[in-house]
């Protein structure tokens, strides 16, 4: 999206005259600003303000909501399907192109952990973030209403696997939100909740440095969060999390944030990949050895020409991706016009992370911050980076209102299955969840006095 935005600006006259056409194929009609997912999960930001509608932002581009399945760069063709493909019965469509920008990003990197596919919850999309928020609040409802101590204990135990940005920020924000929500339950206290962070290495948030990583651990443990380093999740079958240190925790919540891997689409191309499955790119962001193909972001292995260490690549994070897109847009426009290309060059500025409301850590340009100053810097930085003035204004407004009014603690889990109640009323068999019981969002039977009845 950022590359297309840049091309709209650089090739405006050519686009309006019809000499150039930009086609964007995307599985979703929006771009997700992922650094805001933890705050969306905590209810600090509305989910619709975490995404940017592509048709509005890319008004000079043709946006196709579909999924690319393969790319034959030798023939300059991309095969894709759309939402209408099954209805039409025509199968995949083929699109020809002159210049290819391949930036499908990454997907969650999972391991063959027993029970993970059935019970694990990801944290990479806005749908997963809102689903996790609903799930956490629902566990408080279950714990508040059950008379079974085992069910209550499992409902109030939350296991997060992965001590990187996604895991630590999601855990920090959701723990903060749940602790606040517990005040409104007559028989659930904040100290009843058990939060466990499992990390396979010997530290968390390696991007902010060892000192700030240690501070993060002390901060989390000070909030009664059980941080377990050099520990792995061995199994989560039957709603029991089994760790490599021998611990077992009955739990209904296992959040998996243990890394990412390149999109599977890259393997369905004839473009050169490195040993990690990422596109081999030059400093100009062109795919090495494949003229007229370009890459950026998580999917691209771009040499870091600012690093002292030879052969080092740019980290696959938003800081580089957004800046790469700007250079990439400029280089494609220059290539079309026969002008010289520019190398991508950006010295790593540092990192910021939120640990909940008014809490954070930062290591930026050699300066280390913690607590409120780091949290404030986190918000200012990401507000400046979220695309479009519209989104900046809406996010800032929501932050202002959240500082003036109380948090929302409502679970809208039925949004995930909006037709469940109607299907039940119409006589359909309710779906079941993986545990074998009725789905958590499915009504258990018609009310004795349905809405609208006298």
C-alpha beads as a LAMMPS data file, in Angstrom:
LAMMPS data file: protein, C-alpha beads

454 atoms
453 bonds

1 atom types
1 bond types

-500.0 500.0 xlo xhi
-500.0 500.0 ylo yhi
-500.0 500.0 zlo zhi

Masses

1 110.0

Atoms # bond

1 1 1 0.000 0.000 0.000
2 1 1 2.778 2.434 0.858
3 1 1 4.501 1.692 -2.464
4 1 1 1.268 2.249 -4.383
5 1 1 0.719 5.518 -2.509
6 1 1 4.180 6.675 -3.493
7 1 1 3.648 5.656 -7.126
8 1 1 0.364 7.571 -7.216
9 1 1 2.289 10.669 -6.248
10 1 1 5.289 10.127 -8.526
11 1 1 3.334 8.955 -11.590
12 1 1 0.249 11.135 -11.225
13 1 1 0.303 12.617 -14.759
14 1 1 0.917 9.214 -16.378
15 1 1 -1.886 7.617 -14.353
16 1 1 -4.382 10.312 -15.284
17 1 1 -3.465 10.117 -18.976
18 1 1 -3.775 6.321 -19.003
19 1 1 -0.133 5.737 -19.952
20 1 1 0.414 3.853 -16.667
21 1 1 -1.892 1.573 -14.703
22 1 1 -1.357 0.336 -11.133
23 1 1 -3.179 -2.858 -10.127
24 1 1 -3.170 -3.949 -6.471
25 1 1 -4.153 -7.550 -5.700
26 1 1 -4.862 -8.026 -2.009
27 1 1 -6.810 -10.609 0.039
28 1 1 -8.318 -7.831 2.183
29 1 1 -9.712 -4.452 1.058
30 1 1 -7.697 -2.725 3.762
31 1 1 -4.188 -2.414 5.182
32 1 1 -3.745 -3.262 8.868
33 1 1 -1.458 -1.029 10.917
34 1 1 -0.165 -3.878 13.057
35 1 1 1.566 -1.846 15.816
36 1 1 -1.922 -0.781 16.934
37 1 1 -3.251 -4.347 17.311
38 1 1 -2.446 -4.564 21.068
39 1 1 -4.326 -1.332 21.739
40 1 1 -7.237 -2.521 19.615
41 1 1 -7.311 -5.723 21.672
42 1 1 -7.330 -3.669 24.883
43 1 1 -10.130 -1.425 23.615
44 1 1 -8.062 1.774 23.474
45 1 1 -8.635 2.053 19.707
46 1 1 -11.651 1.021 17.662
47 1 1 -10.767 -1.829 15.269
48 1 1 -12.012 0.116 12.254
49 1 1 -9.376 2.776 12.958
50 1 1 -6.541 0.220 12.928
51 1 1 -7.152 -0.430 9.221
52 1 1 -6.889 1.816 6.163
53 1 1 -9.433 1.249 3.351
54 1 1 -7.446 0.725 0.166
55 1 1 -10.072 1.963 -2.275
56 1 1 -10.114 5.324 -0.555
57 1 1 -6.356 5.648 -0.090
58 1 1 -5.453 4.315 -3.550
59 1 1 -7.993 6.249 -5.579
60 1 1 -5.816 6.209 -8.715
61 1 1 -5.188 2.449 -8.548
62 1 1 -7.293 -0.542 -9.502
63 1 1 -7.826 -2.608 -6.357
64 1 1 -8.684 -6.290 -6.818
65 1 1 -9.770 -8.090 -3.651
66 1 1 -8.412 -11.545 -4.311
67 1 1 -5.628 -13.958 -3.516
68 1 1 -2.568 -14.493 -5.685
69 1 1 -1.697 -18.184 -5.983
70 1 1 1.343 -18.234 -8.256
71 1 1 3.577 -15.937 -10.260
72 1 1 5.405 -16.819 -13.479
73 1 1 7.804 -13.933 -13.833
74 1 1 9.383 -15.407 -16.951
75 1 1 6.004 -14.898 -18.665
76 1 1 5.114 -11.837 -16.567
77 1 1 1.851 -13.337 -15.363
78 1 1 0.165 -13.672 -11.950
79 1 1 -2.592 -16.192 -11.247
80 1 1 -5.225 -15.178 -8.720
81 1 1 -8.773 -15.841 -7.543
82 1 1 -11.378 -13.372 -6.331
83 1 1 -14.459 -13.578 -4.135
84 1 1 -16.493 -14.224 -7.283
85 1 1 -14.339 -17.052 -8.661
86 1 1 -16.305 -19.864 -7.001
87 1 1 -19.622 -18.312 -7.971
88 1 1 -18.552 -17.938 -11.585
89 1 1 -17.051 -21.410 -11.758
90 1 1 -14.331 -20.121 -14.076
91 1 1 -11.379 -20.892 -11.807
92 1 1 -8.322 -18.703 -11.359
93 1 1 -7.749 -15.612 -13.498
94 1 1 -4.452 -14.520 -15.018
95 1 1 -3.091 -10.989 -15.009
96 1 1 -0.172 -9.818 -17.128
97 1 1 2.162 -7.092 -15.927
98 1 1 5.244 -5.082 -16.868
99 1 1 6.612 -4.404 -13.371
100 1 1 5.985 -6.638 -10.365
101 1 1 6.008 -5.506 -6.732
102 1 1 5.851 -8.563 -4.506
103 1 1 5.182 -7.624 -0.882
104 1 1 2.922 -10.289 0.669
105 1 1 4.536 -9.894 4.094
106 1 1 4.712 -12.792 6.524
107 1 1 2.501 -15.311 8.297
108 1 1 2.663 -16.823 11.770
109 1 1 5.455 -19.351 12.218
110 1 1 4.008 -22.328 14.019
111 1 1 5.659 -25.477 15.352
112 1 1 4.240 -29.023 15.541
113 1 1 3.015 -28.558 19.104
114 1 1 0.202 -31.026 19.948
115 1 1 -3.083 -29.166 20.374
116 1 1 -1.803 -25.850 19.002
117 1 1 -3.853 -25.961 15.788
118 1 1 -7.015 -26.786 17.754
119 1 1 -6.693 -24.414 20.706
120 1 1 -4.053 -21.787 19.851
121 1 1 -4.942 -18.163 19.128
122 1 1 -2.840 -16.045 16.770
123 1 1 -2.187 -12.328 17.024
124 1 1 -1.384 -10.995 13.569
125 1 1 -4.656 -9.653 12.184
126 1 1 -7.257 -7.218 13.476
127 1 1 -9.800 -10.042 13.503
128 1 1 -7.546 -12.077 15.798
129 1 1 -6.964 -9.067 18.071
130 1 1 -10.670 -8.356 18.531
131 1 1 -11.436 -12.062 18.852
132 1 1 -8.824 -12.335 21.605
133 1 1 -10.312 -9.359 23.451
134 1 1 -13.778 -10.927 23.317
135 1 1 -12.314 -14.247 24.427
136 1 1 -10.520 -12.782 27.461
137 1 1 -13.626 -10.954 28.676
138 1 1 -15.675 -14.084 28.070
139 1 1 -13.315 -16.053 30.330
140 1 1 -14.054 -13.581 33.129
141 1 1 -17.773 -14.214 32.544
142 1 1 -17.211 -17.981 32.693
143 1 1 -15.146 -17.726 35.871
144 1 1 -17.737 -15.479 37.478
145 1 1 -20.651 -17.798 36.738
146 1 1 -19.212 -21.299 37.252
147 1 1 -19.297 -23.286 40.470
148 1 1 -16.556 -25.639 39.322
149 1 1 -13.131 -24.580 40.688
150 1 1 -11.295 -26.380 37.863
151 1 1 -13.252 -24.543 35.172
152 1 1 -12.727 -21.244 36.981
153 1 1 -8.978 -21.817 37.290
154 1 1 -8.632 -22.714 33.601
155 1 1 -10.703 -19.711 32.528
156 1 1 -8.541 -17.309 34.545
157 1 1 -5.204 -18.722 33.278
158 1 1 -3.756 -17.032 30.172
159 1 1 -0.637 -18.378 28.450
160 1 1 1.284 -16.279 25.899
161 1 1 4.031 -17.960 23.885
162 1 1 6.710 -15.660 22.463
163 1 1 8.561 -12.771 24.105
164 1 1 8.914 -10.504 21.080
165 1 1 6.964 -7.347 20.337
166 1 1 3.653 -9.049 19.590
167 1 1 3.683 -11.275 22.663
168 1 1 4.875 -8.738 25.214
169 1 1 2.687 -5.873 23.972
170 1 1 -0.422 -8.049 23.637
171 1 1 0.129 -9.521 27.111
172 1 1 0.805 -6.107 28.663
173 1 1 -2.277 -4.455 27.147
174 1 1 -4.671 -7.341 27.787
175 1 1 -3.498 -7.858 31.369
176 1 1 -4.038 -4.149 31.956
177 1 1 -7.527 -4.346 30.450
178 1 1 -8.510 -7.525 32.308
179 1 1 -7.301 -6.154 35.646
180 1 1 -9.507 -3.120 35.095
181 1 1 -12.481 -5.243 34.010
182 1 1 -12.189 -7.466 37.091
183 1 1 -13.337 -4.545 39.231
184 1 1 -16.839 -4.976 37.790
185 1 1 -17.152 -8.659 38.759
186 1 1 -18.431 -9.359 42.265
187 1 1 -16.478 -12.609 42.658
188 1 1 -13.396 -12.136 40.440
189 1 1 -10.380 -10.192 41.679
190 1 1 -7.357 -9.031 39.680
191 1 1 -5.085 -11.292 41.759
192 1 1 -7.193 -14.309 40.716
193 1 1 -5.983 -13.945 37.129
194 1 1 -2.876 -15.921 36.196
195 1 1 -0.758 -14.631 33.282
196 1 1 2.174 -16.658 31.948
197 1 1 4.714 -15.544 29.323
198 1 1 6.749 -18.392 27.783
199 1 1 9.939 -17.497 25.879
200 1 1 12.405 -20.015 24.423
201 1 1 15.429 -17.668 24.588
202 1 1 17.042 -16.062 27.632
203 1 1 15.488 -12.605 27.226
204 1 1 12.441 -10.692 25.969
205 1 1 12.233 -7.763 23.542
206 1 1 15.776 -8.201 22.180
207 1 1 15.244 -5.148 19.941
208 1 1 15.307 -2.728 22.898
209 1 1 18.586 -4.105 24.278
210 1 1 19.512 -6.211 27.328
211 1 1 19.005 -3.451 29.908
212 1 1 15.503 -2.521 28.762
213 1 1 14.697 -6.209 28.322
214 1 1 15.564 -6.836 31.978
215 1 1 13.457 -3.838 32.987
216 1 1 10.536 -5.291 31.004
217 1 1 10.843 -8.589 32.892
218 1 1 10.905 -6.786 36.245
219 1 1 7.899 -4.686 35.231
220 1 1 5.885 -7.715 34.154
221 1 1 6.800 -9.760 37.216
222 1 1 5.896 -6.786 39.388
223 1 1 2.369 -7.160 37.993
224 1 1 2.295 -10.853 39.023
225 1 1 2.944 -12.028 35.478
226 1 1 4.861 -15.306 35.435
227 1 1 7.742 -14.824 32.948
228 1 1 9.474 -18.092 32.036
229 1 1 12.670 -17.780 29.997
230 1 1 14.434 -20.630 28.181
231 1 1 11.148 -22.492 28.261
232 1 1 9.051 -23.944 25.433
233 1 1 5.445 -24.970 25.030
234 1 1 5.480 -28.753 24.640
235 1 1 1.740 -29.363 24.314
236 1 1 -1.636 -27.731 24.805
237 1 1 -3.888 -30.719 24.180
238 1 1 -7.113 -31.070 26.181
239 1 1 -6.805 -27.419 27.265
240 1 1 -3.692 -28.099 29.352
241 1 1 -0.488 -26.152 28.607
242 1 1 2.548 -28.359 29.239
243 1 1 5.893 -26.522 29.384
244 1 1 9.407 -27.831 28.857
245 1 1 10.260 -27.182 32.526
246 1 1 7.643 -29.724 33.557
247 1 1 4.925 -27.252 34.550
248 1 1 1.310 -27.899 33.592
249 1 1 -1.427 -25.263 33.487
250 1 1 -5.085 -25.997 32.748
251 1 1 -6.044 -23.068 30.508
252 1 1 -8.590 -22.043 27.938
253 1 1 -6.274 -19.419 26.419
254 1 1 -3.004 -20.090 24.565
255 1 1 -1.833 -17.122 22.481
256 1 1 0.888 -17.969 19.950
257 1 1 3.220 -15.108 18.964
258 1 1 6.444 -17.082 18.521
259 1 1 7.728 -15.503 15.345
260 1 1 6.785 -15.232 11.686
261 1 1 7.848 -16.752 8.378
262 1 1 7.639 -15.448 4.779
263 1 1 4.331 -15.759 2.968
264 1 1 3.837 -19.137 1.212
265 1 1 3.207 -17.187 -2.000
266 1 1 6.954 -16.658 -2.407
267 1 1 7.486 -20.394 -2.860
268 1 1 4.927 -20.363 -5.690
269 1 1 7.063 -18.064 -7.854
270 1 1 10.104 -18.511 -10.079
271 1 1 11.950 -15.718 -8.281
272 1 1 15.225 -16.305 -6.368
273 1 1 14.851 -16.863 -2.603
274 1 1 17.424 -17.015 0.170
275 1 1 17.820 -19.830 2.691
276 1 1 15.017 -18.361 4.847
277 1 1 12.572 -18.242 1.954
278 1 1 12.718 -14.472 1.459
279 1 1 13.232 -12.670 -1.861
280 1 1 16.864 -11.973 -2.707
281 1 1 16.928 -8.224 -3.290
282 1 1 19.587 -5.659 -4.096
283 1 1 20.016 -2.349 -2.295
284 1 1 17.753 -0.749 -4.935
285 1 1 14.981 -3.158 -3.822
286 1 1 15.043 -4.952 -7.178
287 1 1 14.903 -8.741 -7.027
288 1 1 18.439 -9.936 -7.688
289 1 1 18.698 -11.506 -11.146
290 1 1 15.047 -10.883 -12.064
291 1 1 14.598 -7.645 -14.047
292 1 1 11.329 -5.782 -13.524
293 1 1 10.623 -7.546 -10.215
294 1 1 10.791 -5.685 -6.907
295 1 1 10.370 -6.568 -3.234
296 1 1 10.143 -4.896 0.175
297 1 1 9.037 -5.512 3.737
298 1 1 8.982 -8.855 5.548
299 1 1 9.097 -10.815 2.301
300 1 1 12.355 -9.246 1.070
301 1 1 15.955 -9.846 2.122
302 1 1 17.439 -6.377 1.586
303 1 1 21.124 -5.693 2.323
304 1 1 21.715 -3.139 5.080
305 1 1 24.357 -0.892 3.543
306 1 1 24.583 1.185 6.748
307 1 1 25.768 -1.789 8.840
308 1 1 29.422 -2.321 9.699
309 1 1 28.948 -6.066 9.431
310 1 1 29.203 -7.226 5.786
311 1 1 26.272 -9.213 4.465
312 1 1 23.852 -8.026 7.140
313 1 1 20.226 -7.642 6.061
314 1 1 17.588 -5.133 7.108
315 1 1 15.391 -6.398 9.926
316 1 1 11.901 -7.452 8.786
317 1 1 10.010 -4.788 10.705
318 1 1 7.749 -1.807 10.045
319 1 1 10.543 0.719 10.546
320 1 1 12.342 -0.555 7.459
321 1 1 9.271 -1.601 5.466
322 1 1 7.652 1.845 5.414
323 1 1 10.889 3.531 4.375
324 1 1 11.640 0.842 1.808
325 1 1 8.263 1.464 0.204
326 1 1 9.119 5.120 -0.337
327 1 1 12.429 4.265 -2.014
328 1 1 10.772 1.469 -3.978
329 1 1 8.102 3.794 -5.344
330 1 1 10.761 6.281 -6.382
331 1 1 12.859 3.582 -8.059
332 1 1 9.969 2.105 -10.024
333 1 1 9.013 5.568 -11.264
334 1 1 12.658 6.201 -12.175
335 1 1 12.856 2.846 -13.973
336 1 1 9.753 3.614 -16.022
337 1 1 11.245 6.964 -17.026
338 1 1 14.736 5.608 -17.661
339 1 1 16.304 7.485 -14.748
340 1 1 18.993 6.184 -12.334
341 1 1 17.929 4.183 -9.262
342 1 1 18.638 4.965 -5.594
343 1 1 19.929 2.565 -2.949
344 1 1 17.817 2.049 0.153
345 1 1 19.723 3.333 3.148
346 1 1 18.453 3.714 6.690
347 1 1 20.375 3.399 9.945
348 1 1 18.289 1.597 12.573
349 1 1 16.790 4.251 14.846
350 1 1 15.827 1.999 17.742
351 1 1 12.637 0.498 19.134
352 1 1 9.681 1.380 21.335
353 1 1 7.198 -0.963 23.014
354 1 1 4.075 -0.510 25.094
355 1 1 3.533 -2.578 28.239
356 1 1 0.021 -1.347 28.957
357 1 1 -1.543 2.005 29.768
358 1 1 1.148 4.555 30.745
359 1 1 3.860 1.879 30.733
360 1 1 6.524 1.188 28.112
361 1 1 10.182 0.798 27.167
362 1 1 12.224 2.495 24.446
363 1 1 15.752 2.476 23.103
364 1 1 15.931 5.197 20.465
365 1 1 19.106 6.756 19.033
366 1 1 21.088 5.403 21.973
367 1 1 18.741 6.834 24.605
368 1 1 16.908 4.505 26.973
369 1 1 13.493 5.394 28.327
370 1 1 11.035 3.507 30.493
371 1 1 7.650 4.006 32.090
372 1 1 5.461 6.918 31.062
373 1 1 8.019 8.734 28.806
374 1 1 8.572 5.542 26.769
375 1 1 4.817 4.917 26.536
376 1 1 4.243 8.496 25.373
377 1 1 7.026 8.184 22.783
378 1 1 5.449 4.922 21.568
379 1 1 2.142 6.669 20.949
380 1 1 3.646 9.745 19.310
381 1 1 5.827 7.680 16.984
382 1 1 3.061 5.394 15.788
383 1 1 0.586 8.238 15.442
384 1 1 3.062 9.911 13.091
385 1 1 3.441 6.694 11.070
386 1 1 -0.156 5.531 10.693
387 1 1 -1.182 6.439 7.120
388 1 1 -3.696 9.137 6.109
389 1 1 -4.728 12.236 8.039
390 1 1 -8.160 10.680 8.523
391 1 1 -6.746 7.799 10.578
392 1 1 -4.384 10.050 12.541
393 1 1 -7.285 12.290 13.592
394 1 1 -9.553 9.389 14.543
395 1 1 -6.880 7.607 16.584
396 1 1 -5.931 10.822 18.395
397 1 1 -9.601 11.507 19.152
398 1 1 -10.087 8.014 20.582
399 1 1 -7.012 8.334 22.757
400 1 1 -8.312 11.658 24.069
401 1 1 -11.758 10.241 24.829
402 1 1 -10.293 7.149 26.504
403 1 1 -8.420 9.461 28.857
404 1 1 -11.661 11.204 29.815
405 1 1 -14.025 8.230 30.141
406 1 1 -13.896 4.680 31.486
407 1 1 -12.808 1.685 29.411
408 1 1 -15.328 -0.457 27.563
409 1 1 -15.452 -3.994 28.988
410 1 1 -18.089 -5.545 26.746
411 1 1 -17.485 -8.816 24.900
412 1 1 -19.078 -9.030 21.465
413 1 1 -18.132 -12.635 20.800
414 1 1 -21.304 -13.210 18.780
415 1 1 -19.784 -11.040 16.053
416 1 1 -17.657 -14.037 15.107
417 1 1 -20.798 -16.076 14.349
418 1 1 -23.492 -13.481 13.656
419 1 1 -25.980 -15.993 12.177
420 1 1 -25.816 -18.479 15.062
421 1 1 -28.916 -17.248 16.869
422 1 1 -30.969 -17.053 13.686
423 1 1 -29.858 -20.520 12.573
424 1 1 -30.871 -21.922 15.951
425 1 1 -34.253 -20.213 15.736
426 1 1 -34.679 -21.681 12.249
427 1 1 -34.005 -25.187 13.531
428 1 1 -30.390 -25.642 12.454
429 1 1 -28.040 -27.823 14.493
430 1 1 -25.670 -25.576 16.496
431 1 1 -21.968 -25.897 15.611
432 1 1 -19.537 -27.323 18.134
433 1 1 -16.187 -26.042 19.324
434 1 1 -13.000 -28.179 19.332
435 1 1 -13.581 -29.238 22.945
436 1 1 -16.686 -31.139 21.874
437 1 1 -19.322 -28.882 23.395
438 1 1 -21.563 -26.254 21.847
439 1 1 -19.790 -23.286 20.300
440 1 1 -19.064 -20.544 22.801
441 1 1 -20.925 -18.044 20.632
442 1 1 -23.946 -20.254 19.994
443 1 1 -27.061 -19.791 22.150
444 1 1 -27.780 -22.922 24.180
445 1 1 -31.489 -22.852 23.459
446 1 1 -34.323 -20.447 22.738
447 1 1 -35.264 -18.186 25.649
448 1 1 -38.476 -18.928 27.447
449 1 1 -39.720 -15.492 26.519
450 1 1 -38.069 -14.577 23.161
451 1 1 -37.520 -10.967 22.242
452 1 1 -40.674 -9.525 20.713
453 1 1 -43.008 -12.033 22.419
454 1 1 -45.759 -10.695 24.658

Bonds

1 1 1 2
2 1 2 3
3 1 3 4
4 1 4 5
5 1 5 6
6 1 6 7
7 1 7 8
8 1 8 9
9 1 9 10
10 1 10 11
11 1 11 12
12 1 12 13
13 1 13 14
14 1 14 15
15 1 15 16
16 1 16 17
17 1 17 18
18 1 18 19
19 1 19 20
20 1 20 21
21 1 21 22
22 1 22 23
23 1 23 24
24 1 24 25
25 1 25 26
26 1 26 27
27 1 27 28
28 1 28 29
29 1 29 30
30 1 30 31
31 1 31 32
32 1 32 33
33 1 33 34
34 1 34 35
35 1 35 36
36 1 36 37
37 1 37 38
38 1 38 39
39 1 39 40
40 1 40 41
41 1 41 42
42 1 42 43
43 1 43 44
44 1 44 45
45 1 45 46
46 1 46 47
47 1 47 48
48 1 48 49
49 1 49 50
50 1 50 51
51 1 51 52
52 1 52 53
53 1 53 54
54 1 54 55
55 1 55 56
56 1 56 57
57 1 57 58
58 1 58 59
59 1 59 60
60 1 60 61
61 1 61 62
62 1 62 63
63 1 63 64
64 1 64 65
65 1 65 66
66 1 66 67
67 1 67 68
68 1 68 69
69 1 69 70
70 1 70 71
71 1 71 72
72 1 72 73
73 1 73 74
74 1 74 75
75 1 75 76
76 1 76 77
77 1 77 78
78 1 78 79
79 1 79 80
80 1 80 81
81 1 81 82
82 1 82 83
83 1 83 84
84 1 84 85
85 1 85 86
86 1 86 87
87 1 87 88
88 1 88 89
89 1 89 90
90 1 90 91
91 1 91 92
92 1 92 93
93 1 93 94
94 1 94 95
95 1 95 96
96 1 96 97
97 1 97 98
98 1 98 99
99 1 99 100
100 1 100 101
101 1 101 102
102 1 102 103
103 1 103 104
104 1 104 105
105 1 105 106
106 1 106 107
107 1 107 108
108 1 108 109
109 1 109 110
110 1 110 111
111 1 111 112
112 1 112 113
113 1 113 114
114 1 114 115
115 1 115 116
116 1 116 117
117 1 117 118
118 1 118 119
119 1 119 120
120 1 120 121
121 1 121 122
122 1 122 123
123 1 123 124
124 1 124 125
125 1 125 126
126 1 126 127
127 1 127 128
128 1 128 129
129 1 129 130
130 1 130 131
131 1 131 132
132 1 132 133
133 1 133 134
134 1 134 135
135 1 135 136
136 1 136 137
137 1 137 138
138 1 138 139
139 1 139 140
140 1 140 141
141 1 141 142
142 1 142 143
143 1 143 144
144 1 144 145
145 1 145 146
146 1 146 147
147 1 147 148
148 1 148 149
149 1 149 150
150 1 150 151
151 1 151 152
152 1 152 153
153 1 153 154
154 1 154 155
155 1 155 156
156 1 156 157
157 1 157 158
158 1 158 159
159 1 159 160
160 1 160 161
161 1 161 162
162 1 162 163
163 1 163 164
164 1 164 165
165 1 165 166
166 1 166 167
167 1 167 168
168 1 168 169
169 1 169 170
170 1 170 171
171 1 171 172
172 1 172 173
173 1 173 174
174 1 174 175
175 1 175 176
176 1 176 177
177 1 177 178
178 1 178 179
179 1 179 180
180 1 180 181
181 1 181 182
182 1 182 183
183 1 183 184
184 1 184 185
185 1 185 186
186 1 186 187
187 1 187 188
188 1 188 189
189 1 189 190
190 1 190 191
191 1 191 192
192 1 192 193
193 1 193 194
194 1 194 195
195 1 195 196
196 1 196 197
197 1 197 198
198 1 198 199
199 1 199 200
200 1 200 201
201 1 201 202
202 1 202 203
203 1 203 204
204 1 204 205
205 1 205 206
206 1 206 207
207 1 207 208
208 1 208 209
209 1 209 210
210 1 210 211
211 1 211 212
212 1 212 213
213 1 213 214
214 1 214 215
215 1 215 216
216 1 216 217
217 1 217 218
218 1 218 219
219 1 219 220
220 1 220 221
221 1 221 222
222 1 222 223
223 1 223 224
224 1 224 225
225 1 225 226
226 1 226 227
227 1 227 228
228 1 228 229
229 1 229 230
230 1 230 231
231 1 231 232
232 1 232 233
233 1 233 234
234 1 234 235
235 1 235 236
236 1 236 237
237 1 237 238
238 1 238 239
239 1 239 240
240 1 240 241
241 1 241 242
242 1 242 243
243 1 243 244
244 1 244 245
245 1 245 246
246 1 246 247
247 1 247 248
248 1 248 249
249 1 249 250
250 1 250 251
251 1 251 252
252 1 252 253
253 1 253 254
254 1 254 255
255 1 255 256
256 1 256 257
257 1 257 258
258 1 258 259
259 1 259 260
260 1 260 261
261 1 261 262
262 1 262 263
263 1 263 264
264 1 264 265
265 1 265 266
266 1 266 267
267 1 267 268
268 1 268 269
269 1 269 270
270 1 270 271
271 1 271 272
272 1 272 273
273 1 273 274
274 1 274 275
275 1 275 276
276 1 276 277
277 1 277 278
278 1 278 279
279 1 279 280
280 1 280 281
281 1 281 282
282 1 282 283
283 1 283 284
284 1 284 285
285 1 285 286
286 1 286 287
287 1 287 288
288 1 288 289
289 1 289 290
290 1 290 291
291 1 291 292
292 1 292 293
293 1 293 294
294 1 294 295
295 1 295 296
296 1 296 297
297 1 297 298
298 1 298 299
299 1 299 300
300 1 300 301
301 1 301 302
302 1 302 303
303 1 303 304
304 1 304 305
305 1 305 306
306 1 306 307
307 1 307 308
308 1 308 309
309 1 309 310
310 1 310 311
311 1 311 312
312 1 312 313
313 1 313 314
314 1 314 315
315 1 315 316
316 1 316 317
317 1 317 318
318 1 318 319
319 1 319 320
320 1 320 321
321 1 321 322
322 1 322 323
323 1 323 324
324 1 324 325
325 1 325 326
326 1 326 327
327 1 327 328
328 1 328 329
329 1 329 330
330 1 330 331
331 1 331 332
332 1 332 333
333 1 333 334
334 1 334 335
335 1 335 336
336 1 336 337
337 1 337 338
338 1 338 339
339 1 339 340
340 1 340 341
341 1 341 342
342 1 342 343
343 1 343 344
344 1 344 345
345 1 345 346
346 1 346 347
347 1 347 348
348 1 348 349
349 1 349 350
350 1 350 351
351 1 351 352
352 1 352 353
353 1 353 354
354 1 354 355
355 1 355 356
356 1 356 357
357 1 357 358
358 1 358 359
359 1 359 360
360 1 360 361
361 1 361 362
362 1 362 363
363 1 363 364
364 1 364 365
365 1 365 366
366 1 366 367
367 1 367 368
368 1 368 369
369 1 369 370
370 1 370 371
371 1 371 372
372 1 372 373
373 1 373 374
374 1 374 375
375 1 375 376
376 1 376 377
377 1 377 378
378 1 378 379
379 1 379 380
380 1 380 381
381 1 381 382
382 1 382 383
383 1 383 384
384 1 384 385
385 1 385 386
386 1 386 387
387 1 387 388
388 1 388 389
389 1 389 390
390 1 390 391
391 1 391 392
392 1 392 393
393 1 393 394
394 1 394 395
395 1 395 396
396 1 396 397
397 1 397 398
398 1 398 399
399 1 399 400
400 1 400 401
401 1 401 402
402 1 402 403
403 1 403 404
404 1 404 405
405 1 405 406
406 1 406 407
407 1 407 408
408 1 408 409
409 1 409 410
410 1 410 411
411 1 411 412
412 1 412 413
413 1 413 414
414 1 414 415
415 1 415 416
416 1 416 417
417 1 417 418
418 1 418 419
419 1 419 420
420 1 420 421
421 1 421 422
422 1 422 423
423 1 423 424
424 1 424 425
425 1 425 426
426 1 426 427
427 1 427 428
428 1 428 429
429 1 429 430
430 1 430 431
431 1 431 432
432 1 432 433
433 1 433 434
434 1 434 435
435 1 435 436
436 1 436 437
437 1 437 438
438 1 438 439
439 1 439 440
440 1 440 441
441 1 441 442
442 1 442 443
443 1 443 444
444 1 444 445
445 1 445 446
446 1 446 447
447 1 447 448
448 1 448 449
449 1 449 450
450 1 450 451
451 1 451 452
452 1 452 453
453 1 453 454
